[in-house]
Amino acid sequence: MKRVLRPGGRALLLEHVRSPRFAVRAVQRALEPLAVWLEGDHLLREPLELLQAEGFEIEEVERRKLGIVERVAARRSD
């Protein structure tokens, strides 16, 4: 994503993420191996950490659905 965005370009993501609620997170941990095997879908990722590590500026974050769906707007900051 960083490679193809122009400097100052905006990225919009909608991701499954690790829930902040303990009970929901426990279910996610139990389902993670099956979700990866069947769909290649990681339920416990944290895209904010990855975006920040790559130098993106986080503009907006919104969580829904028991905290497992995260919408992120980020801008390439170089």
N, C-alpha and C positions, 0 to 999 in steps of 0.2 A: 504494500500500500504506500509506504513512504517513497519507494522508488518511482512510482508512477504519478504521484501527486506533485503538482507544481509547488514551489515555495509559497507558503501562505494558503495552500489548498485545503479544503475542508473534507473531512471524512465523517460519515454517519454510520454508526454501527448499531445493530440490534442483536444482542447476544444472550445466550443462557449463561448465567453466572452462579457462583456459590451464594446461597441464601444466607442472610445474617441471622435467620431464625434457626435455632439448634435442631428442632425436630425436622424441619424441612431439609436442612443440610445433611442430617443423618440418612434420610431417604435418598437424597442425591448421591451420597457416598455409596450406598448399597446398589444403586442403579447404574453408577458410572461405568463399571466394566461391561455391562450388557449394552448400554447406549453406545459406547465406543465400538464394540464388536459389531453391532447391528447397523448402526448409522454413521459411525465415525464422529459422533457428537460428544464433546466433552462438557459435562454439566457443571464442572467445578472451576472453570477458568475465571481469571480476573483480568479482563481486557484493559482496565485502567492502568494496572501495573505495567503491562506490556507497552501500551501507548506512551506512557511517561518515560519508560526506559529507552524508547526510540526517539525521544525528543519532541513528541507531540504536545501541544498546549490543549488541555482539556477545557472546553467551553461550557458544556452542559452535560449533566448526568441525571437520568430519571430511572427509578426502579419501580417495577410493577409485578403483579402476580406472585405474591408472597416473597418478593425480593429475588425471584429467580430470572427475571427478564430485565435487562438493563439496556437503556437507550443512551448512546453517547455521541456527542458532537465534539470533534477534536480538529485542531488545525496544525498543519505542518509548520513548525516554527523556525525554519532556516531559510 
